[in-house]
Amino acid sequence: MKFKGTAAMMVAFFSIGIYYFLIDLPAEEKKAQEKEIAGKILPLTITNISEFSLIKKDQTITLHQNAKNIWNLSQPLEAVGDNPEAKSFLSEIEALEKSRVVESDPKNLSQYGLDAPSFKIHIKFKEGKEETLLFGDESPMGGKIYLKLKSDPAVLLATTSKTTFNKSIYQFRDKTIFNFSSGSITQIQIKRNEHPLDLVREKEEWKISGKVQATADKDAVLAFLQMIQFSRVKEFVNEKPDSIEAFGLKKPTTTLILKDENKKSYSIYFGVAENGIYAKKENAPGIFQVDSKFHNALEKRNIDFLLKTLIEFEEKNVTEINIKSEKETVQAIRLEKEHWAIKSPKETPADMSTIRSLLFDLKEAKLTEFIKLSTDATETFGLDKPERTFSLKTSDGKSIDIQFGNTNLNGDQVFAKRTGESAVFSVSKETTKKIFRSFHELRNKKLFKFEAEDINKIVIETQQTLFEMQKSGSTWSLFKPEKMEIKDFLGNDLLWAMKGMEFESFTETGIAPESTGLVPPSYKIILWKTKLEKFAELQVGNLDKNSQQYYAQIEGKNGYYQVKKKYLDSFRLEMKKFKQQ
């Protein structure tokens, strides 16, 4: 019985809930909506309006909405409308609410300024209905004005101002100068008597064409295009002038021409007259003025668009590096994703950390200054027969080449130019030094390449004693000159020292001179993979006190190395050093 009672209560509660959500709530929402509409002076939906007019004492401005909900001017002239401005205007009307009804059936409208209203807004709806809103005087209390609908005798008071609705033709008119996408433009021309500009896009790269030939800074070009794209007409001067000569446009001082991927052209002419600078678009009669920002942009020259990044590239796409200096020519090529090799002056593996460092420095390298835009005096800069050149090749077959010439008088800048371009620029001596890496810097300078776990025996043989360490599992023990346990890290430390060992220089010769102390060596370090398989033997000679480098050679290889003292001083050559551990 208790269960039945609970079930009945649940059913009742559920029924009340359904009634509230299906009947009461919609009814409440409807009342709220009706209350809101009741407060509106002129309820409307913008998409349902076909036309509206702002009727002033001396002028009527009319806009109509087409099938695509775009607003255009039809009176006092035909022109493209400012869509956001038109919608904002109508939204302000839609938002108007009456503060109160001042008089339901007034006998004298003149006291409210509604017998001859300041202006009227006439609206035509798509279903055929029309309405007119009259704007009278401001309330003596301020902040409110008297309004009246033509279809209703009542005088209303609303919190608004005349300036919100008293718009000009200029405000309702589309002020866009050119309607284009920045990404679609392939050519920019600025024609003028001095310093003409011609920029051409080739694939994704912008080039400066004409007398000056150079790579353009794509960010600078994009900023210029976006400035043009988003600029607006400052003032519409004359829609149909009898003569363009009065505006200095018969012989324009400047012409801007843009061309896009579809060969469409956008042209604008500029003339100078007594009262200012005027503009006119090609195939359009109207004369207008632009703001100073737009006009100043047209003063830009080639130098403003020159690429100030030394080389633009994607690191992953670089396949070859060529460095030619007074002393040597180095060629490095990419074999795999993270594997480079030196091909010239000698075939040898490349040092990957140095290759990465070089490419990083190239990415960051900037020009200091553009010195000369034409190359009619390259010998002045040592660029007619450059002794130093640098080039990158990329996976798409493109080659980027830079020639380096003389230094400036202060010695802190180096003159340079890109092959195929006319501009001469300067690069700091510090940047130049980072670029011109030597063969020795770029080559792999590691003496040995092995995995530590593959080595099972280490022998250090001095002229007096032989030390032999062997590994069992992961444990190292000393077997000679006497058998004893040693700390495990001793063997591992020796292997890490061998793996990290780099040479500072290499001399290719059959027999090392006596001064090196390599015949015979002071001591040997021998690595074994097994008891019978020797991996490598490093023979160490004298220490060059001037350079603080040891002479060393590897068994079976011609020539000898110089290795920094720090790499070899960690090796234990006395029994007591093993015992101390």
C-alpha positions in Angstrom: 0.0 0.0 0.0 2.8 2.3 0.9 4.4 1.6 -2.6 1.1 2.5 -4.4 1.0 5.8 -2.6 4.5 6.7 -3.5 3.9 5.7 -7.1 0.8 7.9 -7.2 2.7 10.9 -5.9 5.4 10.4 -8.5 2.8 10.3 -11.3 1.2 13.5 -10.0 4.6 15.2 -9.8 5.4 14.1 -13.3 2.1 15.4 -14.6 2.7 18.8 -13.0 6.1 18.9 -14.5 4.7 18.1 -18.0 2.0 20.8 -17.5 4.6 23.4 -16.5 7.0 22.7 -19.4 4.3 22.3 -22.1 1.8 24.8 -21.0 2.8 27.2 -18.2 6.4 27.9 -19.4 5.5 28.6 -23.1 2.7 30.8 -21.8 5.1 32.8 -19.6 7.6 33.1 -22.4 4.8 34.4 -24.7 3.7 36.9 -22.1 7.3 38.1 -21.7 7.6 38.4 -25.5 4.3 40.3 -25.7 5.4 42.6 -22.9 8.7 43.3 -24.7 7.0 43.9 -28.0 4.4 46.2 -26.3 7.3 48.4 -25.1 8.8 48.6 -28.6 7.9 51.7 -30.6 8.3 50.0 -34.0 8.8 46.2 -33.8 10.5 44.8 -36.9 12.7 42.1 -38.3 15.5 43.4 -40.5 15.2 40.6 -43.1 11.5 41.4 -43.6 12.3 45.0 -44.7 12.6 45.8 -48.4 13.4 49.5 -48.2 13.9 52.3 -45.8 14.3 56.1 -46.3 15.8 58.7 -44.1 13.8 61.8 -45.0 15.3 65.2 -44.1 14.1 68.6 -44.9 16.7 69.0 -47.7 17.4 65.4 -48.7 16.0 61.9 -48.8 18.4 58.9 -48.5 16.9 55.6 -49.6 18.3 52.1 -49.3 16.8 48.9 -50.5 17.6 45.3 -49.6 18.1 42.7 -52.4 17.4 39.0 -52.4 20.8 38.3 -50.9 20.0 40.7 -48.0 22.5 43.2 -49.3 21.7 46.9 -48.9 22.2 49.4 -51.7 21.6 53.1 -52.1 18.9 54.1 -54.6 18.4 57.8 -53.7 19.8 60.4 -54.0 22.2 58.3 -56.1 22.7 54.6 -57.0 25.6 53.1 -55.1 26.7 50.1 -53.1 25.5 50.5 -49.5 27.4 49.9 -46.3 25.8 46.7 -45.2 26.9 46.8 -41.5 25.9 50.4 -41.2 22.4 49.8 -42.7 21.8 46.8 -40.3 23.0 48.8 -37.3 20.7 51.7 -38.2 17.7 49.4 -38.4 18.8 47.6 -35.2 18.7 51.0 -33.4 15.1 51.5 -34.6 14.1 48.0 -33.5 15.6 48.6 -30.1 13.6 51.8 -29.5 11.3 51.6 -26.5 8.8 54.1 -25.3 9.5 55.6 -21.9 5.8 56.7 -21.7 2.9 57.9 -23.8 3.0 61.7 -23.5 -0.4 62.3 -25.1 -2.8 59.8 -26.7 -4.6 62.3 -29.0 -2.7 65.5 -29.2 -4.4 68.6 -30.6 -1.1 70.5 -31.1 1.9 68.7 -32.5 4.0 71.8 -32.8 4.8 71.8 -29.1 6.6 68.5 -29.6 8.3 69.6 -32.8 6.2 66.9 -34.6 4.2 69.2 -36.9 7.4 69.8 -39.0 9.7 67.0 -37.7 13.4 67.3 -38.0 13.5 64.1 -40.1 11.4 61.0 -40.7 12.3 57.3 -41.3 10.0 55.6 -43.7 10.1 51.8 -43.8 8.6 49.4 -46.4 8.1 45.8 -45.4 8.3 42.9 -47.9 4.6 42.0 -47.2 3.5 45.4 -48.5 3.0 47.2 -45.1 4.6 50.7 -44.7 5.3 52.8 -41.6 6.9 56.2 -40.9 8.6 57.2 -37.7 8.7 61.0 -37.0 11.4 62.6 -34.9 10.5 65.7 -32.9 12.2 67.9 -30.4 14.3 66.8 -27.4 12.6 66.7 -24.1 13.3 69.7 -21.8 14.6 67.2 -19.2 17.2 66.1 -21.7 18.3 62.6 -22.9 14.9 61.9 -24.5 13.1 62.9 -27.6 9.5 63.0 -28.8 8.5 60.4 -31.4 5.4 59.6 -33.3 4.3 56.9 -35.7 2.4 58.2 -38.7 -0.2 55.5 -38.3 -0.9 56.4 -34.6 -1.9 59.8 -33.2 -0.1 59.2 -29.9 3.0 61.2 -29.0 5.7 59.0 -27.4 8.8 59.8 -25.4 11.9 57.6 -25.9 15.4 57.5 -24.4 17.6 58.2 -27.5 19.2 61.0 -29.4 18.8 62.4 -32.9 22.5 61.9 -33.7 21.9 58.1 -33.5 19.6 58.3 -36.6 20.5 61.5 -38.4 23.0 59.8 -40.8 24.6 61.1 -43.9 24.9 59.6 -47.4 28.6 59.0 -46.7 27.7 56.8 -43.6 25.3 54.7 -45.6 27.5 54.3 -48.6 30.1 51.5 -49.0 33.5 53.1 -48.5 35.5 50.1 -49.7 38.1 51.2 -52.2 39.0 47.8 -53.6 37.2 44.5 -52.8 39.9 41.8 -53.2 41.6 39.0 -51.3 45.3 39.8 -50.4 46.2 36.2 -51.1 45.0 36.4 -54.7 47.2 39.3 -55.8 50.1 38.4 -58.0 51.4 41.8 -59.1 51.7 45.2 -57.5 52.7 48.3 -59.6 53.1 51.9 -58.5 53.7 54.1 -61.5 55.3 57.5 -60.8 57.9 59.8 -62.3 60.6 58.8 -59.8 61.2 55.5 -58.0 58.5 53.3 -59.7 57.7 50.0 -57.9 56.9 46.6 -59.5 56.4 43.6 -57.2 55.6 40.2 -58.8 54.6 37.0 -57.0 56.2 33.8 -58.3 54.5 30.8 -56.6 54.8 31.7 -52.9 57.7 34.1 -53.3 57.5 37.8 -54.0 60.2 39.5 -56.2 61.1 43.1 -56.8 61.2 43.5 -60.6 62.3 46.2 -63.0 65.5 48.1 -62.5 66.0 46.7 -59.1 65.8 42.9 -59.0 65.7 41.3 -55.5 63.7 39.0 -53.2 60.9 40.9 -51.5 59.9 40.5 -47.8 56.5 38.7 -48.1 55.4 40.0 -44.7 56.0 43.6 -45.8 54.1 42.9 -49.1 51.2 41.3 -47.2 51.0 44.3 -44.8 50.9 46.7 -47.8 48.1 44.7 -49.5 46.1 44.5 -46.3 46.4 48.2 -45.7 45.1 48.8 -49.2 42.3 46.1 -48.8 41.0 47.6 -45.5 41.4 51.3 -46.4 38.2 53.3 -46.9 37.2 56.4 -48.9 37.7 59.4 -46.7 35.3 61.6 -48.8 33.2 61.3 -51.9 34.0 64.5 -53.8 32.1 64.4 -57.1 30.1 61.5 -58.6 30.1 62.7 -62.3 32.6 65.6 -62.8 32.5 67.6 -66.0 36.3 67.4 -66.1 38.9 65.5 -64.2 41.5 68.1 -65.1 40.5 70.2 -62.1 41.4 67.4 -59.8 44.9 66.9 -61.3 43.8 63.5 -62.8 44.3 64.2 -66.5 48.0 63.5 -65.8 48.0 61.4 -62.6 51.1 61.8 -60.4 50.7 58.3 -59.1 48.9 55.1 -60.3 48.4 52.0 -58.3 47.7 48.8 -60.2 47.0 45.4 -58.6 46.5 42.2 -60.6 45.2 38.9 -59.3 45.4 35.2 -60.2 42.4 35.6 -62.6 44.1 38.5 -64.5 41.6 40.9 -62.9 43.1 44.4 -62.6 42.4 47.0 -59.9 43.6 50.5 -60.7 43.5 53.8 -59.0 44.8 57.1 -60.2 46.0 60.0 -57.9 46.1 63.7 -58.9 47.3 66.8 -57.0 45.2 70.0 -57.2 45.0 73.2 -55.3 42.7 71.8 -52.6 44.4 68.5 -52.0 45.0 65.0 -53.4 42.3 63.3 -55.3 41.7 59.8 -56.5 39.7 58.0 -59.2 39.3 54.3 -59.9 39.7 53.0 -63.4 36.4 52.7 -65.3 34.5 54.7 -62.5 33.6 58.3 -62.9 33.5 59.3 -59.2 36.3 61.4 -57.6 37.1 60.8 -54.0 39.8 61.3 -51.4 41.6 58.8 -49.3 43.2 59.2 -45.9 46.8 60.1 -45.3 47.7 56.5 -44.3 46.7 55.2 -47.7 48.5 57.9 -49.6 51.7 57.5 -47.5 51.7 53.8 -48.3 52.1 54.7 -52.0 55.3 56.6 -51.1 57.0 53.2 -50.3 60.0 52.4 -52.5 61.8 49.2 -53.5 64.0 49.4 -50.4 60.9 49.2 -48.1 60.1 45.8 -49.5 63.6 44.3 -49.8 63.9 41.0 -47.8 66.0 41.7 -44.7 66.3 38.1 -43.8 69.6 36.8 -45.3 68.1 33.5 -46.5 64.5 32.2 -46.4 64.3 28.5 -46.2 62.8 25.5 -44.4 65.4 23.5 -42.6 63.8 20.2 -43.6 64.0 21.1 -47.3 67.8 21.8 -47.4 69.7 19.1 -49.2 73.1 20.7 -49.8 75.4 23.3 -48.3 78.3 24.8 -50.3 80.9 27.1 -48.6 83.7 28.6 -50.7 86.3 30.7 -48.8 89.8 31.9 -49.7 91.3 28.7 -48.1 88.9 25.9 -49.1 85.6 24.8 -50.6 83.3 22.7 -48.4 80.4 20.7 -49.7 78.0 19.0 -47.4 75.0 16.9 -48.5 72.0 15.4 -46.7 72.0 11.6 -47.0 69.0 11.0 -44.8 66.6 13.0 -42.6 69.2 13.5 -39.8 72.3 12.3 -41.5 74.8 14.6 -43.4 78.1 13.9 -45.0 81.0 16.1 -46.2 81.8 15.4 -49.9 84.6 18.0 -50.3 87.4 18.7 -49.7 87.3 15.1 -48.3 84.6 12.6 -47.9 83.8 12.1 -44.2 80.7 12.1 -42.0 79.4 15.5 -40.9 79.0 16.7 -37.3 75.3 16.9 -36.9 75.3 19.4 -34.1 77.4 21.8 -36.1 75.2 21.4 -39.2 72.1 22.1 -37.1 73.9 25.1 -35.5 74.8 26.5 -39.0 71.2 26.1 -40.3 69.9 27.8 -37.1 72.3 30.7 -37.5 71.3 31.1 -41.2 67.6 31.2 -40.2 68.4 34.0 -37.7 70.8 36.0 -40.0 69.7 39.5 -41.0 71.0 42.1 -43.3 72.4 45.2 -41.6 71.8 47.7 -44.3 71.1 48.0 -48.0 74.0 49.9 -49.6 73.2 50.1 -53.3 70.1 48.9 -55.2 72.0 48.5 -58.6 75.1 46.6 -59.4 76.8 49.1 -61.7 79.9 49.3 -59.4 80.3 45.8 -57.9 84.1 46.1 -58.0 83.8 48.8 -55.4 82.5 46.2 -53.0 84.7 43.4 -54.1 81.7 41.6 -55.7 82.9 41.5 -59.3 85.1 38.5 -58.4 84.0 37.4 -55.0 86.5 35.2 -53.1 83.8 33.9 -50.7 80.4 32.5 -51.7 77.7 30.6 -49.7 74.8 28.6 -51.2 72.0 26.3 -50.1 70.2 23.8 -52.3 66.7 22.6 -51.5 64.6 19.5 -52.3 62.7 21.4 -55.0 65.9 22.0 -57.0 66.2 25.7 -56.0 69.6 27.2 -55.3 70.1 30.2 -53.0 73.5 31.8 -53.5 75.1 34.7 -51.8 78.4 36.4 -52.7 80.6 38.1 -50.1 83.0 40.9 -50.9 85.1 43.5 -49.1 84.7 44.7 -45.5 83.8 48.3 -44.8 86.3 50.9 -43.5 85.5 50.1 -39.9 86.0 46.4 -40.5 82.7 45.4 -38.8 80.6 44.9 -41.9 81.0 42.7 -45.0 79.4 43.7 -48.4 77.3 41.0 -50.1 74.7 40.3 -52.7 72.4 37.5 -53.7 73.1 35.9 -57.1 70.4 37.0 -59.6 69.7 40.2 -57.6 71.0 43.7 -58.0 71.0 45.0 -54.5 74.2 45.2 -52.5 73.8 45.0 -48.7 76.0 44.6 -45.7 76.2 41.8 -43.2 77.9 42.0 -39.8 81.3 40.4 -39.5 80.0 38.3 -36.7 77.2 36.9 -38.8 79.6 36.2 -41.7 81.8 34.3 -39.3 78.9 32.1 -38.2 78.1 31.3 -41.8 81.6 30.5 -43.1 82.2 27.3 -41.1 85.4 25.4 -42.0 85.8 21.8 -43.1 87.2 21.0 -39.7 84.2 22.5 -37.9 81.6 20.7 -40.1 83.2 17.3 -40.1 82.5 14.7 -37.5 85.4 14.9 -35.1 84.6 11.9 -33.0 87.5 9.5 -32.9 85.3 6.4 -32.2 81.8 5.3 -32.7 80.5 2.4 -30.7 77.9 1.3 -28.2 79.2 1.0 -24.6 77.4 -2.3 -24.0 79.4 -3.9 -26.9 82.8 -3.4 -25.2 83.7 -6.1 -22.8 87.4 -5.5 -22.2 89.6 -2.3 -21.7 93.3 -2.4 -21.8 95.6 0.5 -20.8 99.2 -0.2 -21.6 101.9 2.2 -20.4 105.6 1.7 -21.0 105.8 0.3 -17.4 102.5 -1.4 -16.7 99.5 -3.0 -18.3 96.0 -2.6 -16.8 93.3 -4.9 -18.0 89.6 -4.5 -17.0 86.9 -7.0 -18.0 83.2 -6.9 -17.8 81.0 -9.7 -16.6 77.3 -8.8 -17.1 77.3 -5.1 -16.0 80.2 -5.5 -13.5 83.7 -4.4 -14.2 86.8 -6.0 -12.5 90.5 -5.4 -12.8 92.5 -8.5 -13.8 95.9 -7.1 -14.5 98.4 -6.2 -13.0 96.5 -7.9 -10.2 93.0 -9.1 -9.8 90.7 -6.9 -7.7 87.2 -5.5 -7.7 86.7 -1.9 -8.8 83.8 0.5 -8.8 81.5 -0.2 -11.8 81.6 3.4 -12.9 85.3 3.3 -13.6 84.8 1.1 -16.7 81.8 3.0 -17.9 83.5 6.4 -17.4 86.4 5.3 -19.6 84.0 4.2 -22.3 82.1 7.5 -22.2 85.4 9.4 -22.4 86.3 7.4 -25.4 82.9 7.9 -27.1 83.0 11.7 -26.5 86.7 12.1 -27.5 87.1 14.6 -30.4 90.2 15.7 -32.2 91.2 19.3 -32.8 93.3 18.7 -35.9 94.4 15.8 -38.1 97.6 15.5 -40.1 97.7 12.9 -42.9 101.1 11.4 -43.0 102.5 7.9 -43.0 104.9 8.3 -40.0 104.4 10.7 -37.1 107.5 12.8 -36.4 109.6 12.1 -33.3 108.4 15.2 -31.6 104.9 13.7 -31.3 106.1 11.0 -28.9 104.2 8.4 -30.8 107.1 6.2 -31.7 106.8 4.5 -29.4 103.6 5.9 -27.7 103.5 6.9 -24.0 100.5 4.6 -23.6 97.8 2.8 -25.4 94.1 2.4 -24.8 92.7 -0.8 -26.4 89.0 -1.6 -26.6 87.9 -5.3 -27.1 84.5 -6.6 -28.0 85.5 -10.1 -27.0 88.7 -11.7 -25.9 89.7 -12.3 -29.5 88.1 -9.4 -31.3 89.8 -6.0 -30.9 87.6 -3.0 -31.6 90.2 -0.1 -31.6 93.5 0.9 -30.3 94.3 4.6 -29.4 98.0 5.4 -29.1 98.8 8.5 -27.1 102.1 10.5 -27.4 103.4 13.8 -26.0 101.5 16.8 -24.7 102.1 20.0 -26.8 102.4 22.5 -24.0 101.6 25.5 -26.3 98.2 24.1 -27.4 97.6 21.9 -24.4 96.8 19.0 -26.8 98.1 15.5 -26.9 99.3 13.8 -30.0 97.5 10.6 -30.8 97.0 8.0 -33.5 94.7 5.1 -34.1 96.2 1.8 -35.0 95.8 0.9 -38.6 95.1 4.5 -39.8 97.5 6.8 -41.4 98.2 10.2 -39.9 97.9 11.5 -36.4 95.6 13.7 -34.3 95.8 16.4 -31.7 93.3 15.9 -28.9 92.5 18.3 -26.1 94.1 17.5 -22.8 90.8 17.3 -21.0 89.8 14.2 -22.9 92.8 12.1 -21.8 93.6 13.4 -18.3 90.7 11.3 -16.9 92.5 8.0 -17.7 94.1 6.1 -14.8 97.6 5.2 -15.6 98.8 4.2 -12.1 97.7 1.3 -9.9 97.1 3.5 -6.9 94.3 5.3 -8.8 92.4 2.1 -9.2 92.9 1.2 -5.5 91.7 4.6 -4.4 88.3 3.8 -5.8 
